[in-house]
């Protein structure tokens, strides 16, 4: 059983598999740069993503290898010396680490917004922290730890009064493909996505939307296939940010997986996952040794701890006894845990997809019910406390 | 017919195709970070590449999305303010553009080594240009324009007397998979490779070897799957340079394609391509309107111009009349053309693989012979001169 969809979705749709197999049987080679007719699918994929996010210009959909690259390209390419950034406790290390690095390299200042015990932030907290030198707000749309979705439309609306002076970056890594994202209502300047999670594409492909009025310093520069005579990186987007041979099979996978998602409809995916998480959480919440951090959510995530048991042991039991893949630990999001629990080893995360069956959920719930009864036996085995949990209070710039 | 293997190789070996198909049919998902047994293939691929390049530590083989990312990571991460770099006229834009950018951002100085009319440089020219502040030598092992291979062992040996003070970066994008690269003889500190050319892997995977004694500032930072509690990027290599979800299918393709290359043997691949380029060049050199820039070479490249005809028109004719894919223009390597010809539109490049048949070569040669006879009719159509060719003489730092 596969309950690690928040890391990488599995299985991929049949149309994606077939497209990749067909790819090998056609004389394509370097098609993306030589043959207009064949290269078309890359532009068409940009169009599909632009429609999915409801942004106007497909040329402003840039491909990267993953969200991490997208976020580094935006954060490193946009922030200037002494800028102030507001972000949240729910961010992934792909936001935290670039910011911590720029704090040293470019003396940027960072304000961290706290969240509640399910991972929800208050949009008004962001507004309260705005300063004269605030240039960027970064918000993780959906938490990869609890499944909590933030109200980014409200944040976007609140930011309107600054007339574009403060840019808005939304990390949609966990939400794209799970729920509708309509940027005409959000007004984000950047939307960073990855292909291998709910968008159901292959690993190693991601990208971002960039407001056409913004110019970033590209993270990397080099061959662009055209305009080879220029010694500096071309200005035209997306070329400007897409040096080198891309993961064309990854793009091909998105070309097909987005059609698949549209045919299912995001509404249906969202309601299905809300139903599944609700059922799952309802059952777990009856277990006296369980502490649950997730509320009903459209990301399919259920996170918890079992009192006195190191979370990775639960994942180990699930793998050994049920052949079930889950993910335990800090989930590359070290700060949110500070607001959920006191366990330095993080928590257990089970993450479902549209394809997860009710039978599978019942099997896990039944197993966890038995585990709940046997906690007294298990909890005698304890690990030493090896490190302290990270805290945003220690990195806040006043 | 496919004559654009120097851009992206085609076809991929059957074992690669089958491995990708199998990938879809196994419950793998995010296997690379959760399950030691399954993730093993990534480490094993590092081992295979380490053996192929004859370097000691597989952990010092880092995966990236392509050579461009490898070269940017090394060049941007290594060079410091005021450093002097020596490089060559044969470099790709993935070296030229990062250097031109750092010239502005970090005031680095660059010396460019000229090449002869086939793309060959003199190692002694590099030595003559070494200054007190020279920290890096960058050499393109094999030219993607002419197929010329440089004597990097000689350069490496000459650099030994500097006792590691000057680092040596070799771009093996065109040579890895075509000829033996033995770093125990070269002593390079960095070897930048891509997977989608002669290594016969998928597009969107590449990497580099890094001397274990060197620490780079990572190009991007973020989630590393483990050590999530650290707010700064972990020091351990390869983790340090591999944030975010990787192109695991790309790595899988290399796992199998390298076995395939080893079973063929690189000696056989090299001798076959030398034979094919020799035959091809011998036939073309009899044509009075042809100017050929390639000598017999193991990269399978034959580049030329036809007097009075814009090179892209030749590629267009070949595509239309023979359904043959070739590549015309500057090939993302703007400087080398200055030493080959005076054509601002670059040249025509036909690039073969081990799988290119003699029949295919004969068909092209026959076609080009007829074209040679009809040049008088074709050459009347002329394009305006739209830009000047780039020249290293204009960017040389004295």
Contacts between the chains, C-beta under 8 A, distances in Angstrom:
chain1	res1	chain2	res2	distance
A	2	B	27	5.5
A	2	B	29	5.5
A	4	B	29	5.5
A	4	B	30	5.2
A	4	B	34	6.5
A	5	B	29	7.4
A	7	B	29	6.9
A	7	B	30	3.6
A	7	B	33	7.1
A	7	B	34	7.5
A	7	B	245	8.0
A	8	B	29	4.8
A	8	B	30	3.8
A	8	B	245	6.7
A	9	B	29	7.2
A	10	B	27	6.4
A	10	B	28	6.8
A	10	B	29	3.7
A	10	B	30	7.9
A	11	B	24	7.5
A	11	B	27	7.8
A	12	B	24	6.4
A	17	B	21	7.7
A	17	B	24	4.5
A	20	B	20	6.3
A	20	B	21	7.9
A	20	B	24	7.4
A	21	B	17	7.7
A	21	B	20	7.9
A	21	B	21	5.9
A	24	B	11	7.4
A	24	B	12	6.3
A	24	B	17	4.5
A	24	B	20	7.4
A	27	B	2	5.6
A	27	B	10	6.4
A	27	B	11	7.8
A	27	B	325	7.6
A	28	B	10	6.7
A	29	B	2	5.4
A	29	B	4	5.5
A	29	B	5	7.3
A	29	B	7	6.9
A	29	B	8	4.8
A	29	B	9	7.2
A	29	B	10	3.6
A	29	B	325	6.5
A	30	B	4	5.1
A	30	B	7	3.6
A	30	B	8	3.8
A	30	B	10	7.9
A	30	B	325	7.7
A	30	B	327	7.5
A	32	B	203	7.9
A	33	B	7	7.1
A	34	B	4	6.5
A	34	B	7	7.5
A	34	B	325	6.1
A	34	B	327	6.4
A	35	B	319	8.0
A	35	B	325	7.2
A	65	B	65	4.3
A	65	B	69	7.9
A	65	B	204	6.9
A	65	B	244	6.9
A	65	B	246	7.7
A	65	B	247	6.5
A	66	B	244	4.1
A	66	B	245	4.9
A	66	B	246	7.8
A	67	B	244	6.7
A	68	B	220	6.2
A	68	B	222	3.9
A	68	B	223	6.2
A	68	B	243	4.8
A	68	B	244	2.8
A	68	B	245	7.5
A	69	B	65	7.9
A	69	B	220	5.8
A	69	B	244	6.1
A	71	B	222	6.8
A	72	B	219	7.5
A	72	B	220	3.7
A	72	B	221	6.8
A	72	B	222	6.6
A	72	B	243	7.7
A	73	B	220	7.8
A	76	B	220	7.7
A	92	B	222	7.2
A	92	B	223	6.0
A	93	B	221	8.0
A	93	B	222	5.2
A	93	B	223	4.4
A	93	B	224	7.3
A	93	B	228	6.2
A	93	B	243	7.8
A	94	B	221	7.9
A	94	B	222	3.2
A	94	B	223	5.2
A	94	B	243	6.7
A	94	B	244	6.4
A	95	B	222	7.8
A	96	B	231	6.2
A	97	B	221	4.1
A	97	B	222	5.3
A	97	B	231	6.7
A	97	B	232	6.7
A	97	B	233	5.7
A	97	B	243	7.5
A	98	B	220	7.4
A	98	B	221	5.6
A	98	B	222	6.8
A	100	B	231	4.9
A	100	B	232	6.1
A	101	B	221	5.7
A	101	B	232	7.1
A	101	B	233	7.4
A	194	B	245	6.7
A	196	B	245	5.7
A	202	B	247	7.7
A	202	B	249	5.8
A	203	B	32	8.0
A	203	B	245	5.0
A	203	B	246	6.6
A	203	B	247	6.2
A	203	B	248	4.9
A	203	B	249	6.7
A	204	B	65	6.9
A	204	B	204	5.6
A	204	B	205	7.3
A	204	B	245	6.8
A	204	B	246	5.9
A	204	B	247	2.6
A	204	B	248	6.8
A	204	B	249	7.0
A	204	B	250	6.0
A	205	B	204	7.3
A	205	B	247	7.7
A	206	B	244	7.9
A	219	B	72	7.5
A	219	B	219	6.4
A	219	B	220	6.6
A	220	B	68	6.1
A	220	B	69	5.8
A	220	B	72	3.7
A	220	B	73	7.8
A	220	B	76	7.6
A	220	B	98	7.4
A	220	B	219	6.6
A	221	B	72	6.8
A	221	B	93	8.0
A	221	B	94	7.9
A	221	B	97	4.1
A	221	B	98	5.6
A	221	B	101	5.7
A	222	B	68	3.9
A	222	B	71	6.8
A	222	B	72	6.6
A	222	B	92	7.3
A	222	B	93	5.2
A	222	B	94	3.3
A	222	B	95	7.8
A	222	B	97	5.3
A	222	B	98	6.8
A	222	B	332	7.8
A	223	B	68	6.2
A	223	B	92	5.9
A	223	B	93	4.4
A	223	B	94	5.2
A	223	B	332	3.6
A	224	B	93	7.3
A	224	B	332	7.5
A	225	B	332	7.0
A	228	B	93	6.1
A	228	B	329	6.4
A	228	B	330	3.9
A	228	B	331	6.9
A	228	B	332	4.8
A	228	B	333	7.3
A	228	B	334	5.3
A	228	B	346	7.9
A	229	B	330	6.0
A	229	B	334	5.3
A	229	B	387	5.9
A	229	B	389	7.1
A	229	B	390	5.5
A	231	B	96	6.2
A	231	B	97	6.7
A	231	B	100	4.9
A	231	B	334	7.2
A	231	B	390	6.1
A	231	B	395	6.7
A	232	B	97	6.7
A	232	B	100	6.1
A	232	B	101	7.1
A	233	B	97	5.7
A	233	B	101	7.4
A	243	B	68	4.8
A	243	B	72	7.7
A	243	B	93	7.9
A	243	B	94	6.7
A	243	B	97	7.5
A	244	B	65	6.9
A	244	B	66	4.1
A	244	B	67	6.7
A	244	B	68	2.8
A	244	B	69	6.1
A	244	B	94	6.4
A	244	B	206	7.9
A	245	B	7	8.0
A	245	B	8	6.7
A	245	B	66	4.9
A	245	B	68	7.5
A	245	B	194	6.7
A	245	B	196	5.7
A	245	B	203	5.0
A	245	B	204	6.8
A	246	B	65	7.7
A	246	B	66	7.9
A	246	B	203	6.6
A	246	B	204	5.9
A	247	B	65	6.5
A	247	B	202	7.7
A	247	B	203	6.2
A	247	B	204	2.6
A	247	B	205	7.7
A	247	B	247	5.6
A	247	B	250	7.0
A	248	B	203	4.9
A	248	B	204	6.8
A	249	B	202	5.7
A	249	B	203	6.7
A	249	B	204	7.0
A	249	B	249	7.2
A	250	B	204	6.0
A	250	B	247	7.0
A	319	B	35	7.9
A	325	B	27	7.6
A	325	B	29	6.5
A	325	B	30	7.7
A	325	B	34	6.1
A	325	B	35	7.2
A	327	B	30	7.6
A	327	B	34	6.4
A	329	B	228	6.4
A	330	B	228	3.9
A	330	B	229	6.0
A	331	B	228	6.9
A	332	B	222	7.8
A	332	B	223	3.6
A	332	B	224	7.5
A	332	B	225	7.0
A	332	B	228	4.8
A	333	B	228	7.3
A	334	B	228	5.3
A	334	B	229	5.3
A	334	B	231	7.2
A	346	B	228	7.9
A	387	B	229	5.8
A	389	B	229	7.1
A	390	B	229	5.5
A	390	B	231	6.1
A	395	B	231	6.7
